[in-house]
Structures are given as structure tokens and as C-alpha cells.
Amino acid sequence: MAGGIRENHSGDELQESHEINVTPFIDVMLVLLIIFMVAAPLATVDVSVDLPASTAKPAERPDEPVYVTLKEDMSLALGNETVARDALGTNLDRLTEGNKDARIFLRADKAVDYGAFMEVMNLLRDAGYLKIALVGLETLPAAQAPAASNPAAPTAPAEGQTP
């Protein structure tokens, strides 16, 4: 036979194969790779804002953070979706499943004035969300700033920036 079973006239014993069949392993790895390639972009926020910088130590991030973004044109975004100001509380209740103790991460463009920023904080407070975390870019403290001006020193990209 051309490509299959060899006829063995010496007995009924077949030769044992000691090779590992890696085809199922490769199939599983390719499926996992596809799942991660599809799921990774869904886990990020794509609303672009120019954040002000802060030297405070960053707080721990929850598994599924809720971002409210105040853009330069004074429009609000909840995650990646633009929402109306009067519907912010309803959409937050839907997203947090009514958990008023959920931490809300508030981001605002640095061109936004303080009054507009406080209006959004008041909207969140009126909706019952009192745990509000402010999001900003991380910078070095002023005492370490001269050392940071060394062009040979590597720096990590800040949130929302790519290397």
C-alpha cells in the first residue's frame, strides 16, 4: 500500500510509536491566541483626552473599572459610549448593577474648567456615587525632575500613550 499500513507477515504485533502528537496542543494554543486577540481590545477605553499630570502614588485598580470622561467639548462618556448628562445616573446604575459603593474613575481633559468638572462630580453625587477617583497622568516629583531630564534614562509611557 502506498501511504498507510504496511503489511507485516511476521506476526500480529505492531511497532510502538514513541513520538508525542503535538497537533491537539497546537490547536488549543491557536484557539486561546484567537480568544485573547479578540478580548484584549475590548478591555480598554478608547476615548482620547489630554489628561493633566499628578505626582501622587497611583491607587490599586479594580478588575472592571468604570470610567466617566469629561471631554474638551464638555460632552460626557461612560466607558467608550457618549451619554447625556441627564442619563448619566441611569447608565451608571445599569453598568454597576445598582452598586452605589462602586468606585467611579473620573477623567477630564485639562482644557476643561473647574466649574464644569464640579458639575460632573455633583451629577455623580446626586446619582448616589460617592466613591470617585480622579484620573491623571503620572509624573516624577519635583525633586527628581532634574534626573529625569537625562536623555539616556529610559522612561515608561504614561496611561493612554504608546512607546
Helices and strands as residue ranges (DSSP letters): H 23-39, G 40-43, E 53-54, E 66-70, E 76-78, E 81-83, G 85-87, H 88-96, E 104-108, H 114-126, E 132-134, E 137-138, G 142-144, H 145-148
